[in-house]
Amino acid sequence: MSLKGRIALITGCSGGIGAATALALVRQGCSIAIHYNSAKEKAQALVQTLQAAFPGVIAIIFQADLSDYENVRRLHSQVVDQMGHPDILFNNAGGTLKTIGRMGNIQDISIEDFENTWKLNTGSSYLLTQLCIPHMVEQQYGRIVFNSSVAAGTGGVIGPHYASSKSALHGLLHWIASRHAKDGITCNAVAPALIVETTMMSNPTDEMRNMIPVGRLGVPNEIASIVELLVTNAYMTNKIIVADGGWTPSAF
Ligand SMILES: NC(=O)c1ccc[n+]([C@@H]2O[C@H](COP(=O)([O-])OP(=O)(O)OC[C@H]3O[C@@H](n4cnc5c(N)ncnc54)[C@H](OP(=O)(O)O)[C@@H]3O)[C@@H](O)[C@H]2O)c1
């Protein structure tokens, strides 16, 4: 229970990786602000799971469509009002908007698709982080983790819009990690490859499986355990931890 009493805001908790991470951080003693966008039943089911496993745990759900910055601001203020300032922020929510694949036609991703993907995956994560940092500085403690992707280093299997929205997070985290290291804030990213038991990867193909040296896709717990490491370890900062079954030996 090394995080006993800490408040963790996890975006995208209605998804596979967010839900697994919520469970991992509750096990460490955190209260969880459970964010979702459209899948309210999944968020509610997660609260029930957490409360059944850890009676008395504080887990409150918050809805926000993070493709709109006003909703990001509202999410932050609702969490602060109802739970207090987050000590831990996992910027996990994300989307692909469209998939054109590795051999797709760049003309099929309009500049609007590109910008909207960036807004959801990058801009909103930036804004939420910006909103959380002042309190973390004040208390000289904070943990920030971004959910990137191997696409940031390889181009990936979705398309150029998604890959670039994720690689942009890397420059952002490097700046924050360096700037705020002396404030007790660590800032890192996990970069998964293809993870099943998620809506995003609900129909993996044989081509995808064949790319992975260990011979299978990953599962959400394998990402959650990395986030747990990143938020419990005060000396690990400015890092991008890749979890990809051996797919990208030198991508980062
Ligand atoms: N699965 C993979 O293979 C894989 C690989 C690399 C990186 N990732 C990254 O992992 C993160 C988590 O995704 P996942 O794998 O757990 O997939 P998932 O099951 O599809 O979950 C995606 C989460 O993001 C939320 N979300 C999507 N659009 C949103 C919006 N407009 N506003 C607010 N929230 C939104 C979803 O909320 P609702 O369902 O409530 O709408 C859901 O909670 C994403 O950032 C993704 O890019 C995933």
The ligand as an SDF file (V2000), in Angstrom:
LIG
                    3D

 48 52  0  0  0  0  0  0  0  0999 V2000
   -5.0850   -1.4050  -27.2110 N   0  0  0  0  0  0  0  0  0  0  0  0
   -3.9200   -1.2360  -27.8350 C   0  0  0  0  0  0  0  0  0  0  0  0
   -3.5030   -2.0880  -28.6370 O   0  0  0  0  0  0  0  0  0  0  0  0
   -3.0910   -0.0060  -27.5740 C   0  0  0  0  0  0  0  0  0  0  0  0
   -1.7820    0.0380  -28.0440 C   0  0  0  0  0  0  0  0  0  0  0  0
   -1.0110    1.1610  -27.8020 C   0  0  0  0  0  0  0  0  0  0  0  0
   -1.5170    2.2270  -27.1060 C   0  0  0  0  0  0  0  0  0  0  0  0
   -2.7990    2.1570  -26.6640 N   0  0  0  0  0  0  0  0  0  0  0  0
   -3.3210    3.3200  -25.9350 C   0  0  0  0  0  0  0  0  0  0  0  0
   -3.9000    2.8940  -24.7220 O   0  0  0  0  0  0  0  0  0  0  0  0
   -4.8340    3.8690  -24.2750 C   0  0  0  0  0  0  0  0  0  0  0  0
   -6.0270    3.1740  -23.6640 C   0  0  0  0  0  0  0  0  0  0  0  0
   -6.7410    2.4700  -24.6530 O   0  0  0  0  0  0  0  0  0  0  0  0
   -7.1660    0.9470  -24.5030 P   0  0  0  0  0  0  0  0  0  0  0  0
   -6.1390    0.1440  -25.1690 O   0  0  0  0  0  0  0  0  0  0  0  0
   -7.5260    0.6240  -23.1130 O   0  0  0  0  0  0  0  0  0  0  0  0
   -8.4270    0.9290  -25.4790 O   0  0  0  0  0  0  0  0  0  0  0  0
   -9.9820    1.0640  -25.1930 P   0  0  0  0  0  0  0  0  0  0  0  0
  -10.4650   -0.1200  -24.4560 O   0  0  0  0  0  0  0  0  0  0  0  0
  -10.5450    1.3560  -26.5520 O   0  0  0  0  0  0  0  0  0  0  0  0
  -10.1240    2.3530  -24.2510 O   0  0  0  0  0  0  0  0  0  0  0  0
  -10.0500    3.6690  -24.7470 C   0  0  0  0  0  0  0  0  0  0  0  0
  -10.4730    4.6010  -23.6430 C   0  0  0  0  0  0  0  0  0  0  0  0
  -10.3660    5.9510  -24.1280 O   0  0  0  0  0  0  0  0  0  0  0  0
  -11.5990    6.6050  -23.9200 C   0  0  0  0  0  0  0  0  0  0  0  0
  -11.8780    7.5740  -24.9790 N   0  0  0  0  0  0  0  0  0  0  0  0
  -11.9350    7.3590  -26.3160 C   0  0  0  0  0  0  0  0  0  0  0  0
  -12.3140    8.4860  -26.9460 N   0  0  0  0  0  0  0  0  0  0  0  0
  -12.5180    9.4270  -25.9860 C   0  0  0  0  0  0  0  0  0  0  0  0
  -12.9540   10.7750  -25.9830 C   0  0  0  0  0  0  0  0  0  0  0  0
  -13.2840   11.4210  -27.1120 N   0  0  0  0  0  0  0  0  0  0  0  0
  -13.0240   11.4200  -24.8080 N   0  0  0  0  0  0  0  0  0  0  0  0
  -12.7180   10.7920  -23.6530 C   0  0  0  0  0  0  0  0  0  0  0  0
  -12.3230    9.5240  -23.5800 N   0  0  0  0  0  0  0  0  0  0  0  0
  -12.2230    8.8470  -24.7250 C   0  0  0  0  0  0  0  0  0  0  0  0
  -12.6580    5.5020  -23.9440 C   0  0  0  0  0  0  0  0  0  0  0  0
  -13.8250    5.9630  -23.2690 O   0  0  0  0  0  0  0  0  0  0  0  0
  -15.3200    5.3550  -23.5600 P   0  0  0  0  0  0  0  0  0  0  0  0
  -15.1320    3.9080  -23.9370 O   0  0  0  0  0  0  0  0  0  0  0  0
  -16.0450    5.5490  -22.2710 O   0  0  0  0  0  0  0  0  0  0  0  0
  -15.8990    6.1680  -24.6590 O   0  0  0  0  0  0  0  0  0  0  0  0
  -11.9250    4.3910  -23.2200 C   0  0  0  0  0  0  0  0  0  0  0  0
  -12.0540    4.5440  -21.8350 O   0  0  0  0  0  0  0  0  0  0  0  0
   -5.1180    4.7550  -25.4840 C   0  0  0  0  0  0  0  0  0  0  0  0
   -4.4850    6.0200  -25.3200 O   0  0  0  0  0  0  0  0  0  0  0  0
   -4.4640    4.0210  -26.6420 C   0  0  0  0  0  0  0  0  0  0  0  0
   -4.0290    4.8950  -27.6500 O   0  0  0  0  0  0  0  0  0  0  0  0
   -3.5910    1.0780  -26.8710 C   0  0  0  0  0  0  0  0  0  0  0  0
  1  2  1  0
  2  3  2  0
  2  4  1  0
  4  5  1  0
  4 48  2  0
  5  6  2  0
  6  7  1  0
  7  8  2  0
  8  9  1  0
  8 48  1  0
  9 10  1  0
  9 46  1  0
 10 11  1  0
 11 12  1  0
 11 44  1  0
 12 13  1  0
 13 14  1  0
 14 15  2  0
 14 16  1  0
 14 17  1  0
 17 18  1  0
 18 19  2  0
 18 20  1  0
 18 21  1  0
 21 22  1  0
 22 23  1  0
 23 24  1  0
 23 42  1  0
 24 25  1  0
 25 26  1  0
 25 36  1  0
 26 27  1  0
 26 35  1  0
 27 28  2  0
 28 29  1  0
 29 30  1  0
 29 35  2  0
 30 31  1  0
 30 32  2  0
 32 33  1  0
 33 34  2  0
 34 35  1  0
 36 37  1  0
 36 42  1  0
 37 38  1  0
 38 39  2  0
 38 40  1  0
 38 41  1  0
 42 43  1  0
 44 45  1  0
 44 46  1  0
 46 47  1  0
M  CHG  2   8   1  16  -1
M  END
$$$$
